[in-house]
């Protein structure tokens, strides 16, 4: 008989790495697990993720009722929960949900798709810290995406802590026409300050001053109108308009076509919740060399000087140098891209991920 697991989590929309991976988790068929889902529905768009809205209070209690209903309706003893990142609003949400429903389940599994919640909790004082620590404490299993991510599970005194890197379906084998435009740099993700957007624009200014022919395409949505205005003004002030294109959110075949037509993926993140970066392995599928940062789980995916180039965070000069090195060397791009594809096939496929996920979860479930 299969073990029953209730997965609590956001699924698209909005489209971001955590939501997509949770959606894939509940759609997957497992040999030993039956998956049920209680959907977090707090944010319809990326610009409301992690922000307080009155409507979210009603959605929170609706979620709690749904979790309780499914627990008893289907006799589910195992709870899967993706804890918050270092955001007070999201932590308070977790505390309310877990305080009200966790005691209903015999086993609790935390999957840290956002990282750094323990670092935020360490800043709390007095009764607040004691309450939050108590609510999160002693999960039966914690899953991290990289050994370089914060040890949130160990902070909560988890009974077992494992590292399972993400794995995704190979979309490069679909019928996509590749029309290289030449020196096309692709960024994919939320357009926010800590994803390194301004750093990349500053690097673009340097490339322009060196008379390099290039185009940077940003795929994603701005998290705030204010930050969008900041970026647009910077582009205008530095005459970068012809070098920059904002694509908006792209999905399915259209998204993969942009990967196929790019030359380099740039991901200069220092995002406070970053744990992995699915866009990195998406790029590696398409044999794209990657320029990224030494941040959280990124170096576990991108091997510096092998499948791409890594630079310190917030350093536009070194970022520009890394991009220039790849843009000016076709052979190096091909070599790194080919090695990236091999690394994806060896470590980050969908089958490898779900085999590891099912094995670890099955061990603790009742």
N, C-alpha and C positions, 0 to 999 in steps of 0.2 A: 504494500500500500504506500502511495506517495505521501510525503509529509507536506502539510499545508503552511504556506508562508504568506503573510499579509505585508505587501510592499506599500509603504506610505511615501508619496513623493510627487513632485511636479512632473508633468509631461507637457510637450509642446501644445499650443504656444505658451510663452515665447520660446524661440529656438535658441538654446544654449547647450553647452556640453553636458551638464548634469541632467537636464530635462530629457535630452535625446537618449542618454544612456539608460535612464530609468524606464523610458518608453520601450527601449530594446529589451530590457530585463523582463518586463511583464509580458512582452509578446513572444519571448523565446519559449520553446517547449523543452522540458527537462525530463530526464528519466526518473528522478527521485523526488521531484518537487512539483506541487500544484501551487501556482501563483494566483493570489488575489490582490486587488489594487484599491486603495483609497487615495484618490487624487488630491494633492494640494493644488488649490486653484486661487492662490493669492495674487498672482500677477498675470495680466493678460499681455503685457508687453515688457520688453527688457528695461525700460526706463522706470518701472515701478518695482523692480526686484529689490528686496531688502529695505523698502521704504514703507513708513506707516501710512495706512489709509483706514478710515473708519469702517469701510465695507469689509476690510480684511478681518475685523473682529467677528462679524457674522459668519464669514466663510470659515473661520477657525472653529467655531462651535459646531458648524455643520459638518466639518471634517471629523471632529471628535465623535459625533453621533454616528457617522458612517463607519468609523473604525470599530466602535463598540457593537454596532449592528452586525457587521461582518464577522467579528470575533465570535459572537454567539450563534449567529445564523449558520455559519459553516464550521464551527468547532475548531477555529484556528488557534494554535498555541504559540506560534512563532511570529515575532514582530521584526520587520526590517525597516530601519529608519535612517535617513541621511541627515545628520546633525548640521546645524548652521555653521557658517564661517564666522569670522570675527566681527559680527554685526550685532549691536545690542538689540535691535528690533527683532532680528531673526532668533537670537538666543531666548528672548522673552517668549516668543512664539513657541519654541521648542519646550520651554519649561512648562507652559500651560498644557500643551498637548501631552507630553510625557507624564506629567503629574496626574492627568486625568485618565490615561489609558494604559500606561505601561504595566501597572499592577495586574491588568487583565490577562497578561501573557506570561507563559512559563519561560520563554527564551527571548532575548533582545539582541539584535544584530545592528551595529552601527556601521554604515558605509560612509567614510569621510570623503565625499566628492568635493566638498569645500574644506579647506584646511585652515587651521589657526584658531579654532574656537577656544581651545584651552589657553592660548596666549591672551585672549581677551578676558577670559574669566579670571585669570591670575591678577588682573588689575582691580577686580572687585574687592570690597571690604565687608567685614562683619557678617550680619545675618544674610545679606544678599548673596555673598559668596558661598556661605554654608548651604543655602537653599539650592542654588544652581548646581553646586557640586553633588549634593544629595540626589537631585532629580536625574542627573546624567550618569550617576555612579554605577559601576559593576556590570557593564554589558557582558554578555556571554561571548561575543565575538566582535572585534573591530577590524575593519578592512581599510587599508590605506592604498593609494594608487602608486606611491613611490616611497622608498626608504628615506628619501631626502625631505619628505613632507613632515610637518610637526607631528609629534607623537601624541596626538589627541587621545587616542584610545588608552594608552598607558597612563596618561594623566587621570583618566576616569577609572583606573584600576580594572581594565578589561581582563577577562579570564584568558583570552587568547587574542593576539594581535598578528595579523598577516598582511603581507603586501601582495596585491594583485593588480598589475598594470592593466589599463583598459585595452580592449581589443575591439576592432570594428570590421564590418563587412568590406570586402575588396570591391570598390566601385570603379577602379581603373580598368577593369576587364569588360565594362559595358561598352556599347558602341558609341563612342564619343569622338568626334572629329577634332583633331588637334591642329590649330592654326597659330603657330607661334608668332607673336607680334615683335619680339625682340626686346630684351632688357625689361621685361614685365615683372614687377615686384608685386606680390599678392599678400595682403593682410586679411585674415578672416577672424572675426570675433566681435565682441561688444566694443563699440567705439567710446572708450572712456580713458581718462587720464592715466590710470594705473596699468592699462594694457599697453602703454608706451606709444600712444598715438602722436603726442607732441614730440616725443623723442625721434620718432620716425620722420615727422615733418621737418625737424631740424636737420636730420641726416640728409633729407631730400634737398634742402638748401645747399648743403655742402657739395652734393653731387652736381647740382646745377652750376655752382660756381666753378667746378672742374670741367664744365662743358661736356658732361656725360649725357648721352641720350638714354632716357629711361621713362618709365611710367609706373606709378604706384596706384594700385587699385585696392580700395578699402571695401571689403564685404562685411556688412553688419550695420547695426543701427546705433546712433548716438544715445548715450544714457541720459543726457540732459540737453535742453535747448541752449543753455549757457555754454556748455563745453563745445557744442557744435559751432556757436558763434565765435568762440575763441580760436578754433581750428580754421574756420573760414577766413577770419580776419588775418591770421598768420599767413595763410596761403596768398591772400591778396597783397599783403604788405611786402612779401618776398617774391612776388611774380612767379608763383609756382602753379598757377591755374592749369597750364597746359601739361603739367607733369602729374597731376593728381586727379583721380576719378573716384567718386563715391557711388558704389553700386547698390547700396541698400541690402536688405536681407535676401539671400538667394537660397533655394532649396532644390532637392532632387537633381534632375539632369542638368538644369541650368547652373547649379552650384558646381557640379563636377566638371562642366565644360570650362569654367574659369580656372580651375586647377590644371586641367589639361593644357591650357593655352599659356599658362604662366611659365616663368623661367626660374624664379626664386620665391620661396615663402619667407616673409619676415614677421617675427613674433617677439617684439621687444618688451615682453611683459614684466611687470613687477606687481601685478594684481594681488591684493592682500588675501584673496580666497583661492588663488591658483593652486592646483594640485598636480595637474597633468598636462592638459592642452591637447585635446583630440585633434585639433587642426594640424598638429605636428605629424601625427601618423597618417592623417588624410593626405598631407603633402607627400609623405614618403611613399605612399601607394603610387603616386603619379611621378615618381622619380624626381621630385623637386628637392634640390638642396635647400637647407634651412639656415637662416640667420636668426638667432634667438639669444636669450639671456641666461646667465647662470642664476636661475631662480627656481626654487622648490624642485618639482619633479622633472623639469625640462632637461637637465643633463643626463637623466636616466633614459631619455628617449633619443635625444640628439647627441651623437658622439662628436665632440669637438675635433675638428680637423679630419673627420672621417665621413660623416653624413651631413655635416654642415659646420657652421662657425658660431661659436658662443662668445658673447661679450658681457662685461659687467652691466648691471642695470643702470638706467638713466645716463648713459654715456653716448651722446649722439656722434661724437667724433669717431669712436671705435666702431660704432654701428655703421657709419658711413664707410669706413675703411673696409669692413667685412663685406658690405654690399658691393663696393667697388671691386674688390678682389674677385668676387664671383661673376659680376657682370662683364669683366674684362677677360675672363678665362673660360671659354666654351668647354675645353677638355676637363677642367676642374669641376664645372657644374655637372657634366655628364658622369664623371667618376663618383662624386659625392651623391648624386641622385640615384645612381645604380646601387651603391652601397646602402642608401636609405631604404630603397625598395627591398633589398635582401633582409635588412634588419626588421622591417615591417613583417615580412613573411615568417621570420624566425621567432618573433616575440609578441607581435601585436595583432594577430589575426582574431577574428570573432570566435573561432572554434577554441583557440587556446584560452581566451578570456573566460568563456562560459564553462569550459571544462573545469578550470581552476575555481571559478566562482561556485559552481554547483558542489564540487567536492568539499570545499571548506564550509559552506552553509549547511550541507547535509549532515556534517559531523556534529553540529551543535543543535540541530532542530529535533523536536520530538514528533 
